[in-house]
Amino acid sequence: MTSIDYNRNDTISLCMIVKNEEKYLERCLKSVEGVVDEIIIVDTGSTDQTTKISEKFGAKILEYQWNDDFSSARNYSLKNAKCDWILVLDADEELDSQSKDKLREAINYDTGIVNFLYIIEELNALKLQYPQARLFRNHAGIEYNYPVMENIYKSIDKYTQNGKNYRDYPIYINHFSFEDIEGNAERFIRDSGMIDNTLNNSLLPHNDSVYFLLKQIYYYRFLNVEPQRVLELINNVFSLVQQIQYKDLVFEPAILYLNIYIIDYLFQIEKIENAKQIVENALKFYPDSLNLLYRFFRLELAMDNYEEGVKLLIKCQNLIKNNKYHKFEFLALDSLVSVINSYLIEFSHQGYDIEELTKDLENEQREKDAF
């Protein structure tokens, strides 16, 4: 790894790309007041009050001709940042108020290059939690890749040959992406087209292809694309997924929740066997995922496999009791716990011996461990 000078008094540049963000930008910039040393805003063509709001917070505003390439715009912001660390936010996000004090702690990271911060997003009354590389050193070797779904993962890989130098850090960024339903539809259409272009015009590694294809399925679901077309894409992705080991990828959390979206979609269109195939494969990588186990339970019920379904609920209950569920699980744990407990009570009333089934599962686990 290239030598870097470490300093306890390191500074932070907030880097953003924006266009017509007057609805949200002030909330975002207020959230980092007093904790960043510089604000770099790359404006790709705003016609509203975005520039005035940026000026109010003392931002350095850079005009940028949009060229259908998010990485290009992101990298332009990085090139103009003068501080030691880069914090990346979008206009429809804010640094959680309880995380402000932790930002300085996070850059006290002598051996590290990147902090993955937790994005918190609400969708259909559920809260999602997933880490992204949002706080990283201002270093010439770190840059964004891909026109859409841009990320710095390739850069991270370059600097992890001699040991891991990135980490998850308990700083939370609230993402309000579903406040603007109409705007989301436009963004989904735009990003879906850009994903198609990227897949058609780039030689992507298998791991990246899976990530892009999974995200495309996510967009297709919300854009109400013909189910048969979505199903064909799901089958193609599933064959790819079986060729890779994505457990240790830096975008593992995104893979997990995108799998969950796909399973829900297949359940919705009553493709139960397809959904079961995918959930069983995903559980090989994420055996401690409450969300996957719960969805497996629903699939077993749909196939009238009630006892197997009850066993899956008991597994969920044990993971919750022992605090062993996947660390990137959705935040709406209380809701999921309530649903699982309600089902277990209902099955108990139907005559299932929950205690005996729990013992059977424990014995099965002991036998596996012994083997």
N, C-alpha and C positions, 0 to 999 in steps of 0.2 A: 504494500500500500504506500502511496506517495506520502511523504512526511507532511504533517500539518502542525502548525503552531497552536497550542491550546492555551486558552486564557480564561481565567475565572470571571473576567469582566466582558465576556463575549456579548456581542450585540445581535439584534434580530431585525431582519427586513421582512415585512409582510408583502407578499407578491400576489397580485390578483390580475385576472383578465375579466373585462366587463363590457357589456353593451346594454344600454337602456335599463339600468338597474335602480332607478330612483325609488322604487317601492321598498327595496330591501337594503340598499347599500349603507344607509346611516346606521341601522341596527348592527350590521356587521362591523363597521369601523368603530362604533362606540364600544363594542365588546373587547377591543384590543387596546383601548386608550390606556396609556401609562405602562404598557408591557412590551410594546414594540418600539424600535428606535427609528424606523424608517418605513414609509408606505410607498410601494411601487405599484401603480395602477396602469395596466395596458388597456387602452380603450379601443375597441375594434369598430367604432362607428356610432357612438351614442348620439341621439337627437333629443334626449330629454334633459333632466336636471342632474344626470350622473356626474358630469364634470364639476358643477358647482358644489355638490355634496362632497366630492373628493377633495376639492380645494379647501373646504371648511375644516378638514382634518389634516391639512398640511401635506397631502399626498403629492408625490412626483407623478405627473400624468404624462403618459407616452402614447401618442397616436399610432395606431397600427392598422395597416390595410389587411382586412380579413382575407385569408387565402385557403379556407376550408382545412385548416390544420391547427388543432388546439396545441399540439406540442410546440410548433413554431412560435405561437404567441406566448406560451408559458416560458420557453427558453429565452425569448426576448426580455421578459421581465427579470429572469435570473441574471442575464448579462448586465443589466442596469442596477442590480442590487449591490450595495457597498458593505453591508454588514457581514458578520461572521456566520450567521445562521439564516435560513430561509423558512418562514412560515407561510404555507399556502392555504388560502381560503377562497371560497366562491361567495358571490354577493348574497346568495340566499342561505348563508350559514352565519353562525356566530360562535365565538369562543364561549363555552359555558362559564358563567360567572364564578363557579366554584373551582374552575381550572386555571384562572388567571395567575394565581400565585405559583402554580406548578410549572409554568412555562420556563421560568429561569432555572428551576431545578432540573428540567429536562435537558437543557443545554450544558449542564455540568456533567459531561459525558466524555471523559478523556479518551477512551478507546473506541468511541463510536462515531458513526457517520450519519445514521438516520434514526429518528424516533417515529414509530407508527402510533398515531393518535386515533382515538375512537370516534367514529362518526355515529351520531345518534339520529335516527330517522323514523318518523311515524308513518305507518301505512296500514290502512284498514283497521284502525284501533290497536295495532301492534306496534311496538317499538323495536327497531332493528339496531343492532350494535355490531359494527365491523371496523377493524383498524385499517388505516391507509397511511402511506408514507407522506406526511404533511409537514414535518419539522426536520430539516436536514442541513448539513453544512453547506455553506456557499463555496463550492469547490468546482473547479473547471471540469472535472470529470463527471459531475452529476448533471444529467440532462434528461428531458422528457423524450419519449419515443411514441410513435404512432399518431396519425392525424386525429383519431378519436379514441376515447377510453385511454387517454394519454397517461403514462406512468413512468417512474424512474427505476423500475425493477431491473432493467439491464444494467444500469449504472451501479445499482447495489451489488449485483452479481460480480462486477469487476473488482469490487473491494472486499469481497468475502472469501477470497481464495485462501487466506491465512487465518481464518477464524471468523466467526459471526460478529459483525459490528453494527448490527441494527437491533432494535428492541421495541416491544410494545410499552407505551407509557400511559398511565391513567390520566390523560388529558382528554376532555370531551368537547366535541364540536357538534353543535345542534344544526341539523340540516332541515330546512323547511321546504323541501322540493315540491311537496304536494299542496302548497298554499295556492299555487297558480295552475289550476287544472287545464285551462285553455293553453297557457304557455307550455305546459308539459307536453301536451299533444303535439305541438309544433316541434319541440325539442326531440321528442321520440321519433317523429318522422325524419327530421334532419339527421339525428345520430344513427338511425337504422340505415339510412342511405349511405352514410359515411362508413359504417361497418361493412356493408356490402362491397363498397369500393376498396376498402382495405383488404378484405378477404380475397377479392378478385385480382388485386394488383400487387400483392405482397407475398413473398415466400415466408410464411410465419412458422416458427417452431410449433410442434404439436401442442405444447403447454399453452402458448399464446392463442393458438387457433381455438382451443377448447374454451378459453375465457371469452373470446370474441363471439363465438357461436352461442354460448350460453346467454350472453347478454343480448344477442339478437333475438333469441327465443323470448326473453323477458320483454323486449319491446313489442314483438309480434303479439304477445298475449294482450297487452294493453291497447294495441292498435287494431284488435279484432281481425287479424289476418285469418284467412281460411284455415280451419283446423287441420285439414289434410296436409297442407303445406307446412304447418308448424310441426306436425307429427313426423314428416319426412326429415325435417331438420333435426329434431330430437333424436331420431334413430341414427343419423349420421354422427351427431355429437357423441352419442353413447358408444358407438364403435371406436371413436377416437379416445374417449375417456379410458377405455379398457387397455389402451396401449401405453398409458402414462401413469406415473406415480406422482400425483399432485399433492400428496400429503404435506410435503415440506416446501411447497412454493410460497413465496411471499404474499401471493394473492389468494392463499388458501381460504380465508374467511369469505371472500366473494364467491368462490366456487361452492362453498357450503350453502350459502343462502340462495344462490341461483339454482342449485339442485332442488332446493325446497320449492321454489317458484314453479319449476318444471313439474315436479310431482303433483303439486296442487292443480296445475293446469290439466294434466292427464286425468286426474281424478274428476275434475269438472266436466271433461268431455267423455267420461266413462271408459277410458282406456286403462282399465284396472291392471291388466297383466303388464302393460308397458310401464306403468307407474311402479309396480312392485319390483320389476327388474331393475329400475333405476334406484329405488330406495335401498334394495339389497346391496347393490354395488356401492352406493354412497356410504352405507354403514360399515363397509370394509375399512374405509378411511376414517370414519367418524362414529365409532361404536358407542360413544358417550353422548351423542346428540339427542337431546330430548325431543327436538322438533322432528327429526327423522324417525325416531321410535314411535312417536305419537302418530305420525302419518302412516307408518307401517301398521299400527293398530287399526286405523280407520280402513285401510285396505283389506286387512284380514277380516274385519267385520263385513265389508262389502262382499267378501267371498264366503261368508258364513263360517269362517274359522274362528269361532268365539273363544275357545280355550287358548289358542295361540295369541289371540288379541289380548286376553286378560294377562297373559304372561308378559307381553310387551309393556302393558301398563305398570305391572309390578317392577319391571326393570327401570322404568321411568321413576317410579316412587323411590327405589333404592338409590338411584343416582342423585335425586333431590335430597334424600335423607343424609347421604354421605358427602354432599356438596362436591360430587364428582362429574357433574355434567360439563359439556364442552364449554371452554372459556369464551368462545365467540358466539354463544347462544343469544337469541333475541332477549331483549331486556324485559319483555312482558312475562316474566317468569311467574309472577303471582297468578295471572290469568290461566297460564298453562297448568300450574299446580292445582288450581281449583277445578279445572276440567278433568284432569286425571283422577283426582280424588272422588269427584262426582260419579265418574264411570265405575270406579272400583266399588263404591257403595252400592250402585245400581246392580252390578254383577253379583255382589255379595247377597243382595236381596233375592236375586234370581237363583240362588243355591250354589254358586261357585264358592269353594273353600279357599279363600284368598291366602289364609295362613299356610295351608298345606301346599298350595302352588308356589308360595314364596320359598318354602323349604326345599321343594323340588328344584327350583331354579338355583338356590344356593348350593345344593349338592352337585348339580350339573356344572356349576362354575368351579367348584373344588376339584372335580374330576378333570376339567380342562386344565386348570392350573397345575395339577399333579402331572398331567401328561406333558 
